[in-house]
Amino acid sequence: MDLNQLSKEELQEMSMIEIAYAILEGSKQPISFQEMVDKIKEYQSLSDEQLRANVGQFYTDLNIDGRFYSLGENRWGLRAWYPVEQLEEEATAGTKTRKKKAKKVVKEEVEDDIEEIDEHDEEDLDLDEDLDDLEDLEEDIEDLDEDLDDLDEEDEDFEEEELTTEDDYNLDDEKEDLK
């Protein structure tokens, strides 16, 4: 069935699964689920909201309907295209490739995580050094505070001595004046 020959009204009356069958029949090769959904959306002029509301049921129908065959990696074809022996090989081949890719991706992610941990360890070492420097600075500030307190005490002692000397001088002047 050629979907391009149908009117918009006829396309809107068709179920999503029937349109998917016609799409696969016309393409004569497997396509991804997302491509299929995009084409159905286009043929039926569905809004994003309408598509979201129906995509779950469509996926369920696709899995249940015996005319469709999942080739792995979210690719779909028609069961009629494959003899029984080839179906098993096709499905197994897709799965093996996927596992190898997944292992490689996981290995790369682990290596990235290890590098990130190493960077954090280096940062932690820098933070430890910074903390030691901060503690040294705090000790220096305490020492300076003590020195400042000592200087303040010396100033007070000096001022007291000056006053005493001045007071003594003033008394001597007064005694002379009195004579």
ROFI-270378 format. One line per field, with one value per residue: residue in three letters; residue number from 0; y, x, z negated of N, C-alpha, C in turn. Coordinates in steps of 0.05 Angstrom, whole numbers, padded with zeros to 5 digits. Example, Ala and Ser with C-alpha at 12.3 -4.5 7.8 and 13.67 -1.06 7.14 Angstrom:
aa: ala/ser;
i: 0/1;
ny: -00114/-00045;
nx: 00264/00257;
nz: -00156/-00142;
cay: -00090/-00021;
cax: 00246/00273;
caz: -00156/-00143;
cy: -00066/00001;
cx: 00264/00258;
cz: -00156/-00157;
This chain:
aa: met/asp/leu/asn/gln/leu/ser/lys/glu/glu/leu/gln/glu/met/ser/met/ile/glu/ile/ala/tyr/ala/ile/leu/glu/gly/ser/lys/gln/pro/ile/ser/phe/gln/glu/met/val/asp/lys/ile/lys/glu/tyr/gln/ser/leu/ser/asp/glu/gln/leu/arg/ala/asn/val/gly/gln/phe/tyr/thr/asp/leu/asn/ile/asp/gly/arg/phe/tyr/ser/leu/gly/glu/asn/arg/trp/gly/leu/arg/ala/trp/tyr/pro/val/glu/gln/leu/glu/glu/glu/ala/thr/ala/gly/thr/lys/thr/arg/lys/lys/lys/ala/lys/lys/val/val/lys/glu/glu/val/glu/asp/asp/ile/glu/glu/ile/asp/glu/his/asp/glu/glu/asp/leu/asp/leu/asp/glu/asp/leu/asp/asp/leu/glu/asp/leu/glu/glu/asp/ile/glu/asp/leu/asp/glu/asp/leu/asp/asp/leu/asp/glu/glu/asp/glu/asp/phe/glu/glu/glu/glu/leu/thr/thr/glu/asp/asp/tyr/asn/leu/asp/asp/glu/lys/glu/asp/leu/lys;
i: 0/1/2/3/4/5/6/7/8/9/10/11/12/13/14/15/16/17/18/19/20/21/22/23/24/25/26/27/28/29/30/31/32/33/34/35/36/37/38/39/40/41/42/43/44/45/46/47/48/49/50/51/52/53/54/55/56/57/58/59/60/61/62/63/64/65/66/67/68/69/70/71/72/73/74/75/76/77/78/79/80/81/82/83/84/85/86/87/88/89/90/91/92/93/94/95/96/97/98/99/100/101/102/103/104/105/106/107/108/109/110/111/112/113/114/115/116/117/118/119/120/121/122/123/124/125/126/127/128/129/130/131/132/133/134/135/136/137/138/139/140/141/142/143/144/145/146/147/148/149/150/151/152/153/154/155/156/157/158/159/160/161/162/163/164/165/166/167/168/169/170/171/172/173/174/175/176/177/178;
ny: -00023/00043/00098/00151/00157/00159/00198/00253/00247/00192/00173/00192/00162/00112/00063/00070/00026/00002/00040/00039/-00013/-00006/00033/00004/-00036/-00007/00014/-00030/-00045/-00051/-00003/00048/00054/00107/00134/00111/00128/00184/00187/00168/00207/00250/00231/00226/00277/00291/00323/00340/00329/00294/00252/00236/00217/00171/00139/00100/00059/00046/00025/-00021/-00048/-00057/-00094/-00137/-00150/-00199/-00191/-00158/-00151/-00147/-00125/-00114/-00063/-00025/-00027/-00042/-00090/-00127/-00189/-00224/-00216/-00246/-00312/-00365/-00386/-00344/-00303/-00314/-00311/-00257/-00228/-00246/-00228/-00173/-00164/-00183/-00146/-00100/-00111/-00111/-00058/-00034/-00052/-00027/00027/00029/00017/00062/00101/00086/00094/00149/00164/00148/00182/00230/00222/00220/00272/00299/00279/00303/00356/00353/00345/00394/00425/00406/00425/00480/00485/00474/00518/00558/00548/00558/00613/00631/00620/00655/00704/00702/00705/00756/00786/00777/00802/00854/00864/00862/00907/00947/00944/00961/01013/01035/01031/01065/01114/01121/01128/01175/01211/01210/01232/01282/01301/01302/01342/01386/01393/01408/01457/01486/01487/01521/01566/01579/01594;
nx: 00017/00013/00027/00028/-00011/-00058/-00111/-00111/-00151/-00161/-00112/-00111/-00151/-00130/-00096/-00038/-00004/-00018/00000/00054/00066/00058/00097/00145/00139/00142/00194/00227/00269/00300/00282/00293/00259/00248/00251/00207/00165/00170/00156/00103/00080/00085/00054/00002/-00006/00002/00003/00056/00038/-00006/00022/00057/00018/00001/00044/00064/00025/00029/00081/00074/00036/00067/00105/00072/00044/00050/00071/00115/00185/00235/00300/00338/00376/00338/00316/00270/00238/00202/00173/00165/00206/00249/00276/00264/00313/00349/00327/00341/00398/00404/00382/00416/00467/00461/00456/00506/00542/00525/00536/00592/00602/00578/00610/00658/00643/00630/00680/00709/00681/00693/00748/00749/00724/00763/00805/00781/00776/00830/00844/00813/00838/00888/00872/00853/00901/00925/00889/00899/00951/00940/00909/00946/00980/00945/00936/00988/00990/00950/00975/01018/00990/00969/01017/01033/00992/01002/01052/01036/01003/01041/01071/01033/01027/01078/01077/01038/01064/01107/01080/01060/01107/01126/01087/01095/01145/01136/01100/01131/01167/01134/01119/01166/01175/01133/01146/01190/01168/01138/01173;
nz: 00000/00018/-00017/-00002/00037/00011/-00018/-00065/-00103/-00100/-00118/-00170/-00193/-00194/-00235/-00277/-00275/-00227/-00191/-00202/-00184/-00129/-00119/-00129/-00092/-00045/-00048/-00048/-00079/-00144/-00195/-00244/-00307/-00322/-00273/-00248/-00280/-00272/-00217/-00218/-00249/-00213/-00169/-00192/-00211/-00266/-00330/-00376/-00428/-00419/-00396/-00438/-00473/-00448/-00434/-00469/-00469/-00415/-00412/-00443/-00412/-00367/-00386/-00399/-00352/-00303/-00253/-00253/-00267/-00315/-00308/-00344/-00378/-00373/-00322/-00270/-00229/-00178/-00192/-00150/-00115/-00130/-00132/-00179/-00201/-00190/-00221/-00274/-00270/-00254/-00297/-00338/-00320/-00321/-00376/-00397/-00374/-00399/-00453/-00452/-00438/-00482/-00524/-00510/-00514/-00569/-00590/-00573/-00601/-00654/-00654/-00646/-00694/-00731/-00717/-00732/-00787/-00801/-00789/-00827/-00873/-00868/-00873/-00925/-00952/-00943/-00971/-01023/-01030/-01027/-01072/-01112/-01104/-01118/-01172/-01191/-01180/-01215/-01264/-01261/-01262/-01313/-01342/-01327/-01350/-01404/-01408/-01397/-01440/-01481/-01466/-01474/-01530/-01545/-01526/-01559/-01609/-01598/-01591/-01642/-01670/-01647/-01664/-01718/-01722/-01700/-01736/-01781/-01766/-01759/-01812/-01836/-01812/-01832/-01886/-01885/-01867/-01910/-01949;
cay: 00000/00067/00118/00177/00158/00162/00225/00259/00235/00163/00168/00197/00141/00087/00060/00075/00001/-00003/00059/00028/-00035/00006/00046/-00017/-00050/00010/00018/-00056/-00049/-00044/00025/00052/00060/00136/00141/00102/00147/00209/00184/00165/00234/00265/00222/00231/00305/00291/00343/00327/00320/00270/00231/00227/00203/00146/00124/00076/00038/00038/00007/-00046/-00061/-00065/-00118/-00158/-00157/-00219/-00183/-00142/-00165/-00129/-00134/-00105/-00035/-00010/-00027/-00059/-00099/-00144/-00217/-00237/-00212/-00264/-00340/-00371/-00388/-00318/-00287/-00319/-00300/-00228/-00219/-00252/-00211/-00146/-00164/-00185/-00121/-00081/-00116/-00101/-00029/-00026/-00056/-00006/00052/00027/00019/00090/00116/00079/00108/00178/00167/00145/00207/00250/00217/00228/00302/00307/00273/00324/00380/00349/00349/00422/00436/00400/00444/00506/00484/00477/00546/00574/00544/00573/00641/00636/00621/00681/00725/00700/00715/00785/00796/00777/00823/00880/00867/00869/00935/00964/00945/00978/01041/01043/01034/01089/01137/01124/01139/01203/01226/01212/01250/01309/01309/01310/01367/01407/01398/01423/01485/01498/01492/01544/01590/01585/01606;
cax: 00000/00028/00014/00027/-00035/-00082/-00118/-00105/-00173/-00156/-00088/-00118/-00169/-00114/-00082/-00009/00009/-00022/00017/00081/00069/00060/00123/00166/00134/00152/00223/00240/00293/00293/00286/00292/00233/00244/00244/00180/00147/00171/00141/00075/00072/00082/00031/-00023/-00006/-00002/00018/00074/00022/-00021/00041/00064/-00005/-00004/00069/00066/00007/00040/00104/00063/00024/00090/00116/00052/00036/00068/00082/00139/00207/00255/00327/00357/00385/00313/00310/00248/00233/00179/00180/00163/00232/00270/00269/00267/00342/00361/00317/00358/00424/00402/00378/00440/00488/00457/00461/00534/00555/00516/00550/00619/00601/00571/00634/00677/00633/00633/00708/00717/00669/00708/00774/00743/00719/00789/00820/00768/00783/00857/00844/00803/00859/00908/00860/00852/00928/00929/00873/00913/00973/00929/00900/00970/00988/00925/00942/01012/00983/00936/00995/01033/00972/00968/01043/01033/00974/01016/01072/01022/00994/01065/01077/01013/01034/01102/01068/01024/01085/01122/01063/01059/01133/01127/01070/01108/01168/01125/01088/01154/01178/01115/01120/01191/01170/01114/01161/01207/01150/01128/01195;
caz: 00000/00020/-00035/00012/00053/-00006/-00027/-00093/-00119/-00101/-00135/-00198/-00201/-00197/-00260/-00275/-00268/-00198/-00177/-00206/-00166/-00102/-00117/-00127/-00066/-00024/-00050/-00043/-00096/-00172/-00203/-00273/-00319/-00321/-00245/-00243/-00295/-00258/-00192/-00226/-00257/-00189/-00153/-00206/-00220/-00295/-00346/-00395/-00450/-00409/-00392/-00464/-00485/-00434/-00427/-00486/-00458/-00389/-00417/-00452/-00388/-00350/-00398/-00399/-00324/-00292/-00227/-00257/-00280/-00326/-00301/-00364/-00375/-00367/-00293/-00264/-00202/-00175/-00196/-00124/-00100/-00140/-00138/-00208/-00208/-00189/-00243/-00298/-00265/-00253/-00324/-00354/-00310/-00332/-00405/-00402/-00368/-00419/-00477/-00449/-00440/-00509/-00540/-00503/-00526/-00598/-00596/-00570/-00624/-00678/-00651/-00652/-00723/-00744/-00713/-00748/-00815/-00804/-00790/-00853/-00893/-00866/-00885/-00954/-00962/-00943/-00993/-01047/-01032/-01033/-01100/-01129/-01102/-01133/-01201/-01196/-01181/-01240/-01286/-01258/-01271/-01343/-01352/-01324/-01370/-01430/-01407/-01399/-01468/-01496/-01460/-01488/-01558/-01548/-01522/-01584/-01629/-01591/-01596/-01671/-01678/-01639/-01681/-01744/-01719/-01696/-01762/-01799/-01756/-01766/-01841/-01841/-01803/-01851/-01910/-01880/-01866/-01937/-01964;
cy: 00025/00089/00145/00179/00162/00191/00228/00247/00205/00156/00172/00176/00114/00087/00064/00049/-00005/00016/00049/00005/-00025/00019/00025/-00031/-00033/00014/-00007/-00060/-00040/-00014/00027/00059/00090/00145/00134/00121/00174/00209/00182/00193/00252/00257/00229/00260/00307/00313/00327/00315/00294/00247/00219/00210/00175/00129/00099/00053/00028/00019/-00020/-00062/-00072/-00091/-00142/-00168/-00176/-00211/-00168/-00158/-00145/-00141/-00125/-00076/-00017/-00007/-00048/-00066/-00116/-00173/-00232/-00235/-00233/-00293/-00345/-00372/-00361/-00299/-00290/-00307/-00269/-00216/-00223/-00233/-00183/-00144/-00166/-00159/-00100/-00085/-00106/-00071/-00020/-00030/-00034/00021/00051/00030/00048/00107/00111/00094/00138/00183/00166/00171/00229/00247/00226/00258/00311/00302/00295/00350/00377/00354/00379/00435/00430/00419/00472/00507/00487/00505/00564/00572/00559/00603/00648/00638/00647/00704/00725/00712/00746/00798/00798/00799/00851/00885/00875/00898/00955/00967/00963/01007/01051/01048/01060/01114/01142/01137/01168/01221/01230/01232/01279/01319/01317/01337/01390/01413/01414/01452/01499/01504/01517/01569/01598/01598/01634;
cx: 00018/00014/00011/00002/-00060/-00086/-00112/-00126/-00169/-00133/-00095/-00137/-00154/-00101/-00052/00005/00006/-00004/00046/00086/00073/00087/00145/00163/00145/00182/00239/00266/00286/00298/00283/00264/00227/00238/00216/00160/00147/00154/00111/00064/00067/00058/00004/-00026/-00012/00014/00036/00058/00006/-00002/00050/00042/-00008/00021/00072/00049/00018/00063/00094/00051/00046/00102/00097/00045/00058/00080/00109/00160/00228/00283/00347/00365/00362/00307/00288/00246/00208/00188/00181/00190/00252/00260/00275/00296/00355/00352/00334/00386/00424/00399/00403/00463/00485/00463/00491/00548/00549/00532/00579/00620/00596/00595/00654/00669/00637/00662/00718/00705/00684/00735/00770/00739/00745/00805/00808/00775/00812/00859/00834/00824/00880/00897/00859/00880/00933/00913/00886/00936/00962/00919/00923/00980/00970/00931/00967/01007/00968/00955/01011/01016/00971/00994/01043/01014/00987/01037/01059/01012/01018/01073/01058/01019/01058/01095/01055/01044/01101/01106/01062/01085/01135/01110/01083/01131/01157/01113/01110/01165/01160/01115/01145/01187/01152/01128/01178/01191/01141/01150/01199;
cz: 00000/00004/-00021/00029/00037/-00014/-00056/-00111/-00122/-00119/-00164/-00209/-00206/-00225/-00255/-00266/-00238/-00181/-00179/-00187/-00137/-00098/-00113/-00100/-00043/-00025/-00043/-00057/-00125/-00177/-00234/-00282/-00316/-00293/-00239/-00255/-00280/-00232/-00198/-00233/-00233/-00173/-00166/-00216/-00250/-00308/-00364/-00418/-00442/-00406/-00418/-00477/-00473/-00430/-00444/-00476/-00431/-00393/-00426/-00429/-00370/-00360/-00397/-00371/-00312/-00266/-00229/-00272/-00289/-00320/-00322/-00358/-00365/-00337/-00288/-00235/-00201/-00177/-00169/-00108/-00107/-00143/-00168/-00216/-00209/-00212/-00267/-00294/-00266/-00281/-00341/-00346/-00321/-00361/-00411/-00397/-00390/-00445/-00475/-00451/-00468/-00527/-00535/-00516/-00556/-00605/-00594/-00593/-00649/-00677/-00657/-00681/-00739/-00741/-00730/-00777/-00820/-00805/-00816/-00875/-00892/-00879/-00915/-00966/-00963/-00966/-01020/-01052/-01039/-01062/-01119/-01128/-01118/-01163/-01208/-01198/-01207/-01264/-01285/-01268/-01301/-01355/-01350/-01344/-01397/-01430/-01410/-01427/-01486/-01492/-01474/-01518/-01563/-01545/-01547/-01606/-01623/-01597/-01626/-01681/-01671/-01657/-01708/-01742/-01716/-01722/-01781/-01790/-01764/-01796/-01849/-01834/-01823/-01878/-01907/-01879/-01894/-01953/-01959;
